[in-house]
Amino acid sequence: MTDPAPGTPVSRNARRERLIGLLVLGVALVLLVSSPTWFASDSVAVGIAQLVLGVALAGVGAFLVRRSGRG
């Protein structure tokens, strides 16, 4: 697909995808930053699960933000 021209208005769906993608990226960031707390309190399983979920959400958020840019 080609990138839209710089002056063209962004569709409502692309804007919504971008906002949802940024929200998901924010949640992923919080999960990734707070995961060391679980490792420090000897809850390794919870820490690993939180890291895996954070990385997965970061991937989904990045995909949505990139897809909305092509819109």
Secondary structure, 3 states (H helix, E strand, C coil): CCCCCCCCCCCHHHHHHHHHHHHHHHHHHHHHHHHHHHHHCCCHHHHHHHHHHHHHHHHHHHHHHHHHHHC
